[in-house]
Amino acid sequence: MTKHVHGGNIYTYKNCLDFSANCNPLGTPESVKQAVRDSLEYMKDYPQVGYAPLKKAIAEYEGVASESVICGNGAAELVFSLCQAVKPKKALIPVPTFAEYEQALTSCGCEVEHVLLREEEGFSLQDSFINWLHRDLDMVFLCNPNNPTGISIDREFLFRVLRVCREMDILLVVDECFLDFMEEPGRYTLKAQLSRYHNLFLLKAFTKRYAMAGIRLGYGITENTELLDAMTQVTQPWNISVMAQAAGIAALKETAYVEEGRQMVFREAKYLKEELQRLGMEVFPSEANYIFFHGPENLFEICVEQGVLIRDCSNYSGLRKGYYRVAVRTHEEIRN
């Protein structure tokens, strides 16, 4: 597995229209940009330890207690601090999925077991996944909707997984970073189960919802206070910059912007799928703000020559050359 190869590599592929990074197609809100500019006055100062105002704003947005929130330098940092805090001996992940889960697990010496998501089954998580859970597992990572496939996991099935994990003393980590771009996110989130299941940890990020990838800000929610304390112990101080804290607080007020971005994704995802199918690509039923498809093995190179950057997914575990992911962008950008 190739490490740390992701979308959004605009620095190598300059002058390309970036369809490889899955962010809100509206771009970063102006209020967030202004908050970053205003925060530069405090560049000489250390960030606020504990970032209480940011945690309060996140808690109000999510409808949870501030004590249940932990922030990271992107959701990816939280994946690593989770693994460093738990120190799992054995973990389970479906593949293909976000590469950082496995990298974080192996960085602390954990043995990783894989459940292959099969193309003939639409890359969806099957009922048989329950049979892969066993008492030697310490952690399970699930991404909902999954990255890179965009396939969701039904909440009723997640309930079953969560219950079995609690019975077997397994920590279930559910990455909901792309959930905002599904048509009915409330049908899929496990947030309402946090108070009943202390073996549940939810991952969220500002990156996708507010197009803030360069700011690096993510957060986790759990009511397992022992876990949060352990994560804090392995996290470096001042991990959330002054600029990131200001940007996050401003972003959470942008409710109309989020809904406008969601509606654009719903419209343009349909158009993008139709255009890809018209070009002869095999398109899978992605439900997020990106489309997963199969095409010619040299499509990445062809697109770069045309000034378009897409995500070559051949470095994902469980995939081979010819699988790609493209972000949903504006109608004009897709058409051109």
Secondary structure, DSSP 8 states (H G I E B T S, - for coil): --SS--S--TTTSTT-EE-SS---TT-S-HHHHHHHHHHGGGTTS---TT-HHHHHHHHHHHTS-GGGEEEESSHHHHHHHHHHHH--SEEEEEESS-HHHHHHHHHTT-EEEEEE--GGGTT---GGGGGG--TT--EEEEESS-TTT-----HHHHHHHHHHHHHTT-EEEEE-TTGGGSS-GGGT--GGGTTT-TTEEEEEEHHHHHT-TTT--EEEE-S-HHHHHHHHHTS-TT-S-HHHHHHHHHHTT-HHHHHHHHHHHHHHHHHHHHHHHHTT-EE----SSEEEEE--TTHHHHHHHTTEE-EE-TTSTT--TTEEEEE---HHHHH-
